Amino acid sequence: MSRNNEKNIKKHNDKLHKAQDKAKKAAMDRKEKLKQITKKFNEGKSSEDN
């Protein structure tokens, strides 16, 4: 009996990919929030300059 059977490998890979997707989504969300914050900051700054 081997520990590295197909079922265990699949379960591990599914868990790994789920974690990777979660991390990727979190990074994308952070970038999107940063874009929004930067946009608001730039809009506020441009209105102050006028």
KADASUL-V874677 format. One record per backbone hydrogen bond with DSSP energy under -0.5 kcal/mol. CO is the residue of the C=O (numbers start at 1). NH is the residue of the N-H. If there is no record, write none. Layout:
BEGIN
co: [CO CO]
nh: [NH NH]
END
This chain:
BEGIN
co: [3 5 6 7 8 9 10 11 12 13 14 15 16 17 18 19 20 21 22 23 24 25 26 27 28 29 30 31 32 33 34 35 36 37 38 39 40 41 42 43 44 45 46]
nh: [5 9 10 11 12 13 14 15 16 17 18 19 20 21 22 23 24 25 26 27 28 29 30 31 32 33 34 35 36 37 38 39 40 41 42 43 44 45 46 47 48 49 50]
END
